[in-house]
């Protein structure tokens, strides 16, 4: 199932879509959408037709990110390969919907894009083994782990460099039933390809990541794990448009502007 979230007036709705973005079903409850497909809400489907995906596809209680999970990216940053997954958190306040503007903060002079495959958790997950993670995954989506690289270089902790508002673009849809090893990620800036890789090139695969993270913290339904970026990261400038495309999922597109204080 392909899931998006859209707003109709004051009402937030989960939508069941086909691959072309046509709305097949609608529900205010994600569990109800998953169990029924949202069928029978014909009046809402008609009202939502043409309404853009203006929301992130989920609202996680936390965003768990994985650093240095592609060998070539570790090499381009000059850092050794991690022996265990390197994890850090982004605040939910950093979330940005598809089409939302990435705002470059005045504290940084070098903000980078990082296109990533993200996993959305489907049910409470704690101490799960790698062999059993499939039942805990709702689906996959796209994230751009926007990073203030100059701040990251200066500070040992990642919180400030990764946590600015608008630094977690997410979407446009959650897609279930995918094999992440078959997916291809491509990031472009103003149409020029900057990143391209198969998602099976990770150092730590998704089952290992979920086992490791769930041994540290309980993952709640709708929590997001962003699985790391491949090589090719680079700076963003005002008026840029960054697009992260993952095969079988879609494209996450966001313009860039200076933040005005």
N, C-alpha and C positions, 0 to 999 in steps of 0.2 A: 504494500500500500504506500502511496505517496501522500504525505500529510503537510499541509501548510496552515498558517493562522492568518485570518483576515479580520478586519474591523468593519462592522456595519452599524453606523451610528455609534451608540455607546456599548454595543454588544460585540464581544470577542468570540469568534467562531473557528473551530477546527474544520478543515476542509479535506475531503478525500478527492484527489485529482488523478487524471490520467497523465500520460507523458507529455501531452500537448498543453497542459494547464487547464483543461476543461474540468469544471467542478462536477463531480459525480455524486457527492453526498456531503452533508453538513451536520455538525452537532456542536452544542456548547460544551459538551463533555468529551474529552479524549477517550476514556474507556468506552463510552457509548459509541463513538465513531468507530473504534476498533472492533467492537462486537457486531455492529449492524452495518457498517460502511456508510452511515449517515443517510441511508436511503429513506425516502418518504418525506423529506423536508423540501419538497418541490418549490414552495413559495420562497424559501430562503435561498435556494440555488439560483432562482431567477433574479433575485435582488442582488446577489453577489457577483453575478456574471459581469465581467468588466472591471470589478473592483480589484486594484492591484494587491499583490502580496506586500503589505506595508508593515508586517510584523515579523519578528524572528519566529521560526516554526515551533519553538518551545521557550519556556521560561525556567531555566535551571536554577537550583539552589546554589550550585557552584559550577565553575568551569575549571576542570583539571587539564592542564597543558603538559605536554611532554617535550622536553628540550633535547636537541642533538640526537634525533632518532633516525637520521639518514647520514650515512658515512661521509658523503661529499659535503654535506652542510657543516658537519663537525670540522672537516678539513678547512673549509673556507672561513670559518670563524677562528681557526687556530687553536681549537680546544681538543683534548684527548677524547676518545670514544668512552662513553660511560660504561661502567661495569654492571650497573643496574639502571633502570629507567630514572631519568632526571625529571622530577615532576615539580610543578609550581601551580599556583592558583591565579586566575583572573577574577575580579569581582563581577557579579552580574550587572553592576552599574556600567560596565564597559560595553555591554551588548549594543549592537547596532543592526537594524534590519536591512534587508536588501534595498538598495537605492539610497540608504541613508548616507550622510556625508561624514567621511573620516576627517576629524579636525586635528590639525597639527598644532601641538601646544607650544607656547613661547619658551618653555623650559628646555626644549630639545631642538637641535639644528639638524638632526639626522634620524628621520623616522622611516622605518623599513616595512615593506609588506612581507608576509609569510603565509602563503597558501597552504592549507592543511585539510586533510580528511578528518572529520569529527564523528564520534560515536555518541548516540543518544541512548541513555539507559532506560529500560522499560519497567523495571521493578526494583525494589530494594535489594541491594547487592552488597554482601559482606562476606569476606573470606571465601569467595568463590574460586574454584580451581579452573585453570585454563580450559580443560576439556569440557567444562559445563557452562561457559560464558554465553553460548548462543541463546539460551533461554532468557538471558538478562538484557539483551540488546533489542531496543525498539527499532532502531534503524540507523542510517548514516546521513550526514549532511556535510556542509562545507563551512569552514571557518577561516578567517584571515587573522592570524595572530600578530596584529600590528604592534611594532616594537620601537621604542625610542632607543636606537642602537648606541648613541653616544652616552646616554645615561646608563645603559646596561654595561658598557665597558668600564665605567667608573665605579659602579656599585656591585658588591658581591651578591646582594639579593635582587630578585627580579621584579619585586612588587611594583615599584614606581615606574620602571621602564615599560612594563607590560599592562599597567592598570589604569591608564588614563581613560576618561570617558571617550567612547566611540572606537576603542582599540580592540573590540571583539565583534566584528561583523560576522553574522551567522545566518545561514539559509541557503537557498530559498525554501527548500522542502526537506522533510525527512523521508527517506526511502528505505523500506524494509526488504528483507529477503535477498540482499546483495552479498556477493563474494568479494570482500575488499581486495583480494589478490588479483582480481580482474580489472580493477579500476585504474584509470589514468588521470593524473592531475596536471593541469596546465594553468599557469598564471601569466596574464598579459598586463602590461601597463601601456595605455594609449595604443593598444593593438599589437604591440611588440611582445613576442614571447620571451618571458624571463625565467620561468620554471616549467619543467616538464619531466614527469617521471611516472613509472608504475608504482602503485601503492604497496606492492609486495616487496619493495626495496627497503623496507624499514629494518632497523637493527632489532627492535623488539616488536613482535607482531601484536595485533589487537588482543588475542587471548591472553598473552603474557602480560600485557599492560593492565588489563582489567583484573587479573589475578593479583598483580603487584599492588595496584592502587586500592583494591578492595581489602587488602590485608592491612592497609594503613587507615582508611576512612570508609565509612558506610556511604555508598552511592545511592542517591534517591532517584525515584522516577523523574525523568526529564533532565537529570544531570548530564553534562556534556564533557566528553574527553576529546581534546584536540590532540592528534596523534603525532605531531611533529611536522616540520617543513623540510622539503628537499633543498638542494643547492640552488643558487641563483637569486637569493634574496637581494634586495636593493632599495634605494631611497625613493620616497614619494615627494612630490612637489605640488603646490597649489595648482588646481585645474587638471591634475591627472585623473584618469579613470582606471581603476584596477579591477580586473575581472579574474576570478578563480573559477575554473571549470573542472568538474570531475565527471567523467563518463558515467552514464546511467543515473546521475543525480541532477545536474543542471549547472547553472552559472550564478555565482554570487558577484554582483557588480556594485561598486561604490565609488562615487566621486570623492575628491580630496580638496580641502580648503584650509586656510589658516583659521585658527580659533581666534575669535575677537573677544577680548576681555571687556 
